[in-house]
Amino acid sequence: MFERDEVLQDLHGRLKAAGASPLDPRVQAVCEIVNAFYAEKTREVLEKMQAVLAKIET
């Protein structure tokens, strides 16, 4: 859906604008946690959508 590099580039720009360094190890750790969280939530939404679509198609 979204390329990881594209998402990270946007995220890094936002971090810099907020005064945080995307190269800071603590910031990188938080980014990884947030990315994993949203990837999981996105997967859950897509699975629910697929389940609904499967019911409609039959």
C-alpha positions in Angstrom: 0.0 0.0 0.0 2.6 2.5 1.1 6.3 2.2 0.5 8.2 2.1 3.8 10.9 4.6 2.5 8.2 7.0 1.4 6.4 6.8 4.8 9.7 7.2 6.7 10.7 10.2 4.6 7.4 12.0 5.4 7.8 11.0 9.1 11.4 12.2 9.3 10.3 15.6 7.8 7.6 15.9 10.4 10.0 15.0 13.2 12.5 17.6 12.0 9.7 20.2 11.8 8.8 19.4 15.4 12.4 19.8 16.5 13.2 16.1 16.9 16.1 14.3 15.2 15.1 11.2 13.3 18.6 9.9 13.7 18.3 9.9 17.6 18.2 6.2 18.7 15.3 6.9 21.1 13.3 8.6 18.3 14.1 5.7 16.0 12.9 3.2 18.6 9.6 5.1 19.0 9.2 5.3 15.3 9.6 1.5 15.0 7.0 0.9 17.7 4.5 3.3 16.1 5.1 1.9 12.6 4.5 -1.7 13.9 1.3 -0.5 15.7 -0.2 1.1 12.7 0.8 -1.8 10.4 -1.1 -4.1 12.7 -4.1 -1.9 12.9 -4.1 -1.5 9.1 -3.9 -5.3 8.7 -6.9 -5.7 11.0 -9.0 -3.2 9.1 -8.1 -4.8 5.8 -9.1 -8.3 7.1 -12.4 -6.9 8.3 -13.0 -5.3 4.9 -12.2 -8.6 3.2 -14.6 -10.4 5.4 -17.4 -8.0 4.6 -16.7 -8.1 0.9 -16.7 -11.9 1.0 -20.2 -11.8 2.4 -21.4 -9.4 -0.3 -19.9 -11.4 -3.2 -21.9 -14.6 -2.3 
